[in-house]
């Protein structure tokens, strides 16, 4: 598909233009009460509460340490439920992985192994109509993360996430964000609601620090990304991830030299989409003028 056709697809497809707001399950006062109550519970109890309370619940993960801890906890809950009800063990919360096409081989290998190890259903979403790096770079050029970082974030994370939520009917997601990761995560609550869409976001380990996470991983023999043993702390795309220089910073090594702490997944979808469409219009006009 050419750039022109791709742009026209985004502009013509109403599913990208309109986002129906989910029915709000909790008002502001109730949400505040829930967060105060949930903060007193250990993460496993928070997950147990979520699994019987929040509808159409999925775990969003890139198989970082926190996400793997959550995956292990859900697996334990699932096995306990199976034993109590004399049923075959079945992982009760499906996984969603956004394959940017630029993940480390170690991350891709771990995603397959973890899903198999925990017998969890894994849904994979890639950039729109792109299966390979060649597909993506044929449309948007090489090193888009350098030439147009905002567009890159939109294409590999933001748009695939909204497509996943829409296609799967997702109303609530579990994330691995924690306050100790600082930046925009420093003040997150355990339970959040996206104001514009009504999407529920559960951050069950919001109040845990790195020491608690790694201690759980070791104590429970949780599989993890082997890049951790090579000095990496937060692992994203290979082109924007380096081994940590500052071991006290949990996000050190990501987007080195840039004033950036997030990939866009938890930013305002509508603003990012509008910016993307505008940039594609300008690019299309530029290419058209150059061809005359």
C-alpha positions as a LaTeX table, in Angstrom:
\begin{tabular}{lrrr}
\hline
Residue & $x$ (\AA) & $y$ (\AA) & $z$ (\AA) \\
\hline
Unk1 & 0.00 & 0.00 & 0.00 \\
Unk2 & 1.38 & 3.41 & $-0.98$ \\
Unk3 & 1.70 & 6.34 & 1.42 \\
Unk4 & $-1.17$ & 8.08 & $-0.39$ \\
Unk5 & $-3.43$ & 5.04 & $-0.03$ \\
Unk6 & $-2.42$ & 4.62 & 3.62 \\
Unk7 & $-3.29$ & 8.24 & 4.41 \\
Unk8 & $-6.62$ & 7.98 & 2.60 \\
Unk9 & $-7.42$ & 4.82 & 4.58 \\
Unk10 & $-6.89$ & 6.61 & 7.87 \\
Unk11 & $-8.99$ & 9.55 & 6.72 \\
Unk12 & $-11.82$ & 7.48 & 5.28 \\
Unk13 & $-12.16$ & 4.84 & 7.98 \\
Unk14 & $-14.65$ & 6.08 & 10.56 \\
Unk15 & $-13.38$ & 3.50 & 13.04 \\
Unk16 & $-10.17$ & 5.52 & 13.32 \\
Unk17 & $-12.02$ & 8.83 & 13.49 \\
Unk18 & $-14.65$ & 8.14 & 16.12 \\
Unk19 & $-14.12$ & 6.48 & 19.49 \\
Unk20 & $-17.29$ & 5.67 & 21.37 \\
Unk21 & $-16.91$ & 6.48 & 25.04 \\
Unk22 & $-17.39$ & 3.50 & 27.30 \\
Unk23 & $-20.04$ & 3.66 & 29.95 \\
Unk24 & $-18.43$ & 4.95 & 33.12 \\
Unk25 & $-18.49$ & 2.26 & 35.80 \\
Unk26 & $-17.21$ & 4.49 & 38.60 \\
Unk27 & $-17.73$ & 8.19 & 39.25 \\
Unk28 & $-14.93$ & 10.36 & 40.66 \\
Unk29 & $-15.97$ & 9.92 & 44.29 \\
Unk30 & $-16.28$ & 6.15 & 43.97 \\
Unk31 & $-12.92$ & 5.95 & 42.17 \\
Unk32 & $-11.23$ & 7.88 & 44.97 \\
Unk33 & $-12.73$ & 5.52 & 47.55 \\
Unk34 & $-11.65$ & 2.46 & 45.57 \\
Unk35 & $-8.07$ & 3.67 & 45.26 \\
Unk36 & $-7.89$ & 4.38 & 48.98 \\
Unk37 & $-9.18$ & 0.87 & 49.71 \\
Unk38 & $-7.11$ & $-0.92$ & 47.06 \\
Unk39 & $-3.92$ & 0.75 & 48.30 \\
Unk40 & $-4.26$ & $-1.28$ & 51.51 \\
Unk41 & $-4.27$ & $-4.58$ & 49.62 \\
Unk42 & $-1.32$ & $-6.59$ & 48.24 \\
Unk43 & $-1.17$ & $-6.75$ & 44.41 \\
Unk44 & $-2.48$ & $-10.32$ & 44.23 \\
Unk45 & $-5.63$ & $-9.30$ & 46.14 \\
Unk46 & $-6.01$ & $-6.27$ & 43.87 \\
Unk47 & $-5.90$ & $-8.60$ & 40.87 \\
Unk48 & $-8.43$ & $-10.96$ & 42.45 \\
Unk49 & $-10.77$ & $-8.01$ & 42.97 \\
Unk50 & $-10.28$ & $-6.81$ & 39.39 \\
Unk51 & $-10.87$ & $-10.23$ & 37.87 \\
Unk52 & $-14.35$ & $-10.45$ & 39.41 \\
Unk53 & $-15.23$ & $-6.75$ & 39.10 \\
Unk54 & $-13.88$ & $-5.25$ & 35.89 \\
Unk55 & $-15.54$ & $-6.33$ & 32.61 \\
Unk56 & $-13.65$ & $-7.44$ & 29.48 \\
Unk57 & $-10.31$ & $-7.34$ & 31.27 \\
Unk58 & $-7.00$ & $-7.86$ & 29.43 \\
Unk59 & $-3.36$ & $-7.51$ & 30.42 \\
Unk60 & $-1.26$ & $-5.21$ & 28.23 \\
Unk61 & 2.38 & $-6.25$ & 28.42 \\
Unk62 & 5.75 & $-5.94$ & 26.72 \\
Unk63 & 7.00 & $-8.66$ & 29.07 \\
Unk64 & 8.99 & $-6.34$ & 31.29 \\
Unk65 & 9.68 & $-7.41$ & 34.87 \\
Unk66 & 6.53 & $-5.86$ & 36.34 \\
Unk67 & 4.32 & $-7.30$ & 33.63 \\
Unk68 & 5.81 & $-10.74$ & 34.24 \\
Unk69 & 5.17 & $-10.49$ & 37.98 \\
Unk70 & 1.54 & $-9.66$ & 37.23 \\
Unk71 & 1.35 & $-12.54$ & 34.75 \\
Unk72 & 2.70 & $-14.92$ & 37.41 \\
Unk73 & 0.22 & $-13.67$ & 40.01 \\
Unk74 & $-2.73$ & $-14.07$ & 37.64 \\
Unk75 & $-1.53$ & $-17.57$ & 36.85 \\
Unk76 & $-1.52$ & $-18.46$ & 40.55 \\
Unk77 & $-5.03$ & $-17.02$ & 40.96 \\
Unk78 & $-6.18$ & $-18.99$ & 37.91 \\
Unk79 & $-4.81$ & $-22.25$ & 39.34 \\
Unk80 & $-6.40$ & $-21.60$ & 42.73 \\
Unk81 & $-9.74$ & $-20.99$ & 41.04 \\
Unk82 & $-9.39$ & $-24.19$ & 39.01 \\
Unk83 & $-8.63$ & $-26.25$ & 42.11 \\
Unk84 & $-11.53$ & $-24.78$ & 44.08 \\
Unk85 & $-13.95$ & $-25.48$ & 41.24 \\
Unk86 & $-12.40$ & $-28.79$ & 40.16 \\
Unk87 & $-11.67$ & $-27.50$ & 36.66 \\
Unk88 & $-8.71$ & $-27.71$ & 34.32 \\
Unk89 & $-6.29$ & $-24.79$ & 34.90 \\
Unk90 & $-6.92$ & $-21.95$ & 32.49 \\
Unk91 & $-5.23$ & $-18.54$ & 32.54 \\
Unk92 & $-8.14$ & $-16.19$ & 33.22 \\
Unk93 & $-6.83$ & $-12.93$ & 31.73 \\
Unk94 & $-5.76$ & $-12.80$ & 28.04 \\
Unk95 & $-2.54$ & $-10.98$ & 27.09 \\
Unk96 & $-2.01$ & $-8.29$ & 24.48 \\
Unk97 & 1.44 & $-7.60$ & 23.05 \\
Unk98 & 2.13 & $-4.71$ & 20.68 \\
Unk99 & 4.81 & $-5.89$ & 18.26 \\
Unk100 & 6.43 & $-2.68$ & 17.04 \\
Unk101 & 8.54 & $-4.74$ & 14.59 \\
Unk102 & 11.64 & $-3.32$ & 16.32 \\
Unk103 & 11.69 & $-5.36$ & 19.52 \\
Unk104 & 14.85 & $-7.19$ & 20.59 \\
Unk105 & 14.93 & $-10.88$ & 19.56 \\
Unk106 & 15.14 & $-11.68$ & 23.28 \\
Unk107 & 11.82 & $-9.90$ & 23.88 \\
Unk108 & 10.06 & $-11.77$ & 21.08 \\
Unk109 & 11.45 & $-15.08$ & 22.30 \\
Unk110 & 10.29 & $-14.30$ & 25.84 \\
Unk111 & 6.78 & $-13.35$ & 24.68 \\
Unk112 & 6.35 & $-16.78$ & 23.08 \\
Unk113 & 7.87 & $-18.64$ & 26.00 \\
Unk114 & 5.92 & $-16.77$ & 28.71 \\
Unk115 & 2.59 & $-17.25$ & 26.96 \\
Unk116 & 3.31 & $-20.96$ & 26.60 \\
Unk117 & 4.71 & $-21.34$ & 30.12 \\
Unk118 & 1.64 & $-19.75$ & 31.71 \\
Unk119 & $-0.78$ & $-21.20$ & 29.16 \\
Unk120 & $-2.08$ & $-17.69$ & 28.51 \\
Unk121 & $-3.94$ & $-16.55$ & 25.42 \\
Unk122 & $-1.73$ & $-14.05$ & 23.60 \\
Unk123 & $-3.08$ & $-11.49$ & 21.13 \\
Unk124 & $-0.45$ & $-9.72$ & 19.01 \\
Unk125 & $-1.07$ & $-6.41$ & 17.26 \\
Unk126 & 1.35 & $-4.86$ & 14.77 \\
Unk127 & 1.37 & $-1.51$ & 12.97 \\
Unk128 & $-1.61$ & $-1.14$ & 10.61 \\
Unk129 & $-1.24$ & $-3.49$ & 7.60 \\
Unk130 & 2.44 & $-4.14$ & 8.34 \\
Unk131 & 3.79 & $-7.59$ & 9.09 \\
Unk132 & 7.50 & $-6.91$ & 8.70 \\
Unk133 & 10.07 & $-4.13$ & 9.03 \\
Unk134 & 10.22 & $-4.02$ & 5.23 \\
Unk135 & 6.46 & $-3.36$ & 5.05 \\
Unk136 & 6.76 & $-0.54$ & 7.57 \\
Unk137 & 9.82 & 1.11 & 6.06 \\
Unk138 & 8.40 & 0.90 & 2.55 \\
Unk139 & 5.55 & 3.13 & 3.76 \\
Unk140 & 7.32 & 5.41 & 6.20 \\
Unk141 & 11.01 & 5.25 & 5.41 \\
Unk142 & 13.91 & 4.12 & 7.57 \\
Unk143 & 14.59 & 5.41 & 11.08 \\
Unk144 & 11.18 & 7.07 & 11.43 \\
Unk145 & 11.85 & 7.22 & 15.19 \\
Unk146 & 14.53 & 9.80 & 14.35 \\
Unk147 & 12.81 & 11.76 & 11.57 \\
Unk148 & 9.30 & 11.90 & 13.10 \\
Unk149 & 9.22 & 10.41 & 16.59 \\
Unk150 & 5.60 & 11.33 & 17.31 \\
Unk151 & 4.38 & 9.62 & 14.15 \\
Unk152 & 6.48 & 6.58 & 14.97 \\
Unk153 & 4.95 & 6.29 & 18.46 \\
Unk154 & 1.48 & 6.65 & 17.02 \\
Unk155 & 1.98 & 3.98 & 14.37 \\
Unk156 & 3.67 & 1.30 & 16.47 \\
Unk157 & 1.87 & 1.70 & 19.81 \\
Unk158 & $-1.04$ & 4.15 & 19.90 \\
Unk159 & $-3.04$ & 3.10 & 16.83 \\
Unk160 & $-2.50$ & $-0.64$ & 17.42 \\
Unk161 & $-3.70$ & $-0.24$ & 21.02 \\
Unk162 & $-6.96$ & 1.46 & 20.01 \\
Unk163 & $-7.49$ & $-1.09$ & 17.27 \\
Unk164 & $-7.02$ & $-3.87$ & 19.84 \\
Unk165 & $-9.44$ & $-2.29$ & 22.33 \\
Unk166 & $-12.06$ & $-1.86$ & 19.61 \\
Unk167 & $-11.73$ & $-5.27$ & 17.95 \\
Unk168 & $-11.67$ & $-7.21$ & 21.23 \\
Unk169 & $-14.29$ & $-5.11$ & 23.01 \\
Unk170 & $-11.87$ & $-4.28$ & 25.82 \\
Unk171 & $-13.18$ & $-2.12$ & 28.67 \\
Unk172 & $-10.37$ & $-2.55$ & 31.19 \\
Unk173 & $-6.64$ & $-3.20$ & 30.96 \\
Unk174 & $-3.93$ & $-4.20$ & 33.41 \\
Unk175 & $-0.62$ & $-2.37$ & 33.05 \\
Unk176 & 2.81 & $-2.72$ & 34.64 \\
Unk177 & 3.28 & 0.95 & 35.44 \\
Unk178 & 4.70 & 1.82 & 38.87 \\
Unk179 & 5.25 & 5.09 & 40.74 \\
Unk180 & 8.91 & 4.34 & 41.42 \\
Unk181 & 9.55 & 4.50 & 37.66 \\
Unk182 & 9.16 & 8.28 & 38.06 \\
Unk183 & 8.39 & 10.65 & 35.17 \\
Unk184 & 4.72 & 10.68 & 34.22 \\
Unk185 & 4.16 & 7.56 & 36.32 \\
Unk186 & 5.18 & 9.10 & 39.63 \\
Unk187 & 1.64 & 9.89 & 40.80 \\
Unk188 & $-0.45$ & 7.19 & 39.13 \\
Unk189 & $-3.27$ & 5.55 & 41.08 \\
Unk190 & $-3.99$ & 1.84 & 41.21 \\
Unk191 & $-7.20$ & 2.36 & 39.26 \\
Unk192 & $-7.57$ & 5.07 & 36.60 \\
Unk193 & $-10.18$ & 6.01 & 34.03 \\
Unk194 & $-9.35$ & 7.63 & 30.70 \\
Unk195 & $-11.45$ & 10.77 & 30.70 \\
Unk196 & $-12.21$ & 10.81 & 26.98 \\
Unk197 & $-12.88$ & 7.10 & 26.43 \\
Unk198 & $-13.88$ & 5.66 & 29.80 \\
Unk199 & $-11.23$ & 2.92 & 29.49 \\
Unk200 & $-10.26$ & 1.53 & 32.91 \\
Unk201 & $-6.56$ & 1.10 & 33.67 \\
Unk202 & $-5.47$ & $-1.05$ & 36.58 \\
Unk203 & $-1.91$ & $-0.62$ & 37.88 \\
Unk204 & $-1.76$ & $-3.33$ & 40.57 \\
Unk205 & 1.93 & $-2.82$ & 41.38 \\
Unk206 & 1.71 & 0.99 & 41.37 \\
Unk207 & 3.12 & 1.18 & 44.91 \\
Unk208 & 5.91 & $-1.39$ & 44.48 \\
Unk209 & 9.53 & $-0.41$ & 43.88 \\
Unk210 & 12.15 & $-2.24$ & 41.78 \\
Unk211 & 13.50 & $-4.16$ & 44.78 \\
Unk212 & 10.10 & $-5.73$ & 45.48 \\
Unk213 & 9.67 & $-6.61$ & 41.81 \\
Unk214 & 13.04 & $-8.30$ & 41.34 \\
Unk215 & 12.70 & $-10.07$ & 44.71 \\
Unk216 & 9.39 & $-11.57$ & 43.57 \\
Unk217 & 10.89 & $-12.62$ & 40.23 \\
Unk218 & 13.73 & $-14.47$ & 41.94 \\
Unk219 & 11.63 & $-15.99$ & 44.73 \\
Unk220 & 9.01 & $-17.32$ & 42.30 \\
Unk221 & 11.38 & $-18.26$ & 39.46 \\
Unk222 & 9.53 & $-16.02$ & 37.03 \\
Unk223 & 10.97 & $-16.13$ & 33.48 \\
Unk224 & 12.43 & $-12.79$ & 32.44 \\
Unk225 & 14.24 & $-11.05$ & 29.60 \\
Unk226 & 17.90 & $-12.10$ & 29.61 \\
Unk227 & 18.89 & $-8.56$ & 28.63 \\
Unk228 & 18.31 & $-7.73$ & 32.31 \\
Unk229 & 21.46 & $-9.73$ & 33.09 \\
Unk230 & 23.36 & $-7.54$ & 30.60 \\
Unk231 & 22.59 & $-4.33$ & 32.47 \\
Unk232 & 19.29 & $-3.30$ & 30.89 \\
Unk233 & 16.56 & $-2.06$ & 33.22 \\
Unk234 & 13.62 & $-0.92$ & 31.04 \\
Unk235 & 13.47 & $-2.66$ & 27.68 \\
Unk236 & 11.69 & $-1.28$ & 24.61 \\
Unk237 & 12.70 & $-1.11$ & 20.94 \\
Unk238 & 16.31 & $-1.98$ & 20.15 \\
Unk239 & 16.98 & 1.43 & 18.60 \\
Unk240 & 15.94 & 3.39 & 21.71 \\
Unk241 & 17.15 & 1.11 & 24.52 \\
Unk242 & 20.60 & 0.95 & 26.06 \\
Unk243 & 22.05 & $-0.67$ & 29.18 \\
Unk244 & 21.44 & 1.51 & 32.22 \\
Unk245 & 24.21 & 3.85 & 33.33 \\
Unk246 & 22.38 & 4.95 & 36.46 \\
Unk247 & 21.23 & 1.89 & 38.38 \\
Unk248 & 19.09 & 4.07 & 40.66 \\
Unk249 & 16.86 & 5.09 & 37.74 \\
Unk250 & 14.43 & 2.38 & 36.62 \\
Unk251 & 13.90 & 3.91 & 33.18 \\
Unk252 & 17.55 & 4.75 & 32.52 \\
Unk253 & 18.67 & 3.58 & 29.10 \\
Unk254 & 15.39 & 4.42 & 27.36 \\
Unk255 & 15.39 & 7.29 & 24.82 \\
Unk256 & 18.91 & 8.32 & 25.84 \\
Unk257 & 19.53 & 12.05 & 25.47 \\
Unk258 & 15.85 & 12.87 & 24.96 \\
Unk259 & 13.34 & 14.53 & 27.25 \\
Unk260 & 10.99 & 11.57 & 27.01 \\
Unk261 & 9.66 & 8.97 & 29.44 \\
Unk262 & 6.71 & 7.38 & 27.59 \\
Unk263 & 6.11 & 5.79 & 24.18 \\
Unk264 & 2.66 & 7.37 & 23.77 \\
Unk265 & 0.58 & 4.36 & 24.79 \\
Unk266 & $-0.87$ & 6.22 & 27.78 \\
Unk267 & $-1.09$ & 9.66 & 26.18 \\
Unk268 & $-4.13$ & 11.36 & 24.61 \\
Unk269 & $-5.06$ & 9.17 & 21.65 \\
Unk270 & $-7.14$ & 11.80 & 19.89 \\
Unk271 & $-4.40$ & 14.44 & 19.99 \\
Unk272 & $-1.81$ & 12.01 & 18.71 \\
Unk273 & $-4.12$ & 10.80 & 15.95 \\
Unk274 & $-4.91$ & 14.36 & 14.84 \\
Unk275 & $-1.19$ & 15.19 & 14.77 \\
Unk276 & $-0.47$ & 12.04 & 12.77 \\
Unk277 & $-3.12$ & 12.77 & 10.13 \\
Unk278 & $-1.89$ & 16.34 & 9.78 \\
Unk279 & 1.72 & 15.19 & 9.34 \\
Unk280 & 0.64 & 12.65 & 6.71 \\
Unk281 & $-1.31$ & 15.29 & 4.79 \\
Unk282 & 1.75 & 17.54 & 4.73 \\
Unk283 & 4.00 & 14.69 & 3.66 \\
Unk284 & 1.59 & 13.66 & 0.91 \\
Unk285 & 1.42 & 17.24 & $-0.41$ \\
Unk286 & 5.21 & 17.51 & $-0.33$ \\
Unk287 & 5.65 & 14.27 & $-2.27$ \\
Unk288 & 3.04 & 15.37 & $-4.79$ \\
Unk289 & 4.76 & 18.73 & $-5.36$ \\
Unk290 & 8.14 & 17.03 & $-5.75$ \\
Unk291 & 6.75 & 14.70 & $-8.39$ \\
Unk292 & 5.48 & 17.57 & $-10.58$ \\
\hline
\end{tabular}
